């Protein structure tokens, strides 16, 4: 007997940009930005069902299944450690600070330990006594690192430390930087779009739209690793009642 017709398999290997936009109070996007390179991204469709078993045959066989709830979730692994991505997934505000200088910042130095200044990427460091009458010598009394200051063993600052540290005033220059403070912004809702191509299908266009998503805070933020660090995110797709003709959850557009 001859084998029946075999359908042409359309394999898929997708790449593209993961774009996100905050929704305004009317549920409309306010402009999309690119989350940077994403090494993996997926949509998980969910279904909660109720199983009904019959009570007539003596076997209690599964007789019916009713859908209680449908949903969609997403997850992705980001490679781009931008202040904007930190802010988005840590519910934080970003404050950009131009390069500048600080005069007489009060800190306390401790023998054998480092103390941090209020800014990073510091240079041209000058350390003085609180009254300003003594200027300590860099290399002899203290060492300045990129972000911190420490007393030199046997130097004048260490000799003053009786166990409670030595108060000093520090003046320095600092580089441009961004400050991100977690959990300082209210939860928002977003539209997530995968704007992609299918390299297994002659780079045909693909667009996946999660119409209204609630992002979770960062699940994992790699700090030290042998491979490039990743920022793992996830969230849920909520119903979007502004949609009138298509799915209120996920829309998929595929080039023919």
Secondary structure as UniProt FT lines:
FT   STRAND          14..23
FT   TURN            25..26
FT   STRAND          33..34
FT   STRAND          38..53
FT   STRAND          62..78
FT   HELIX           83..90
FT   STRAND          93..97
FT   STRAND          100..109
FT   TURN            111..112
FT   STRAND          114..116
FT   STRAND          122..129
FT   TURN            130..131
FT   TURN            139..141
FT   STRAND          142..144
FT   STRAND          148..151
FT   TURN            153..154
FT   HELIX           156..160
FT   STRAND          166..174
FT   STRAND          177..181
FT   TURN            182..183
FT   STRAND          190..198
FT   HELIX           199..201
FT   TURN            202..203
FT   STRAND          204..215
FT   STRAND          220..221
FT   STRAND          231..237
FT   TURN            241..242
FT   STRAND          250..254
//
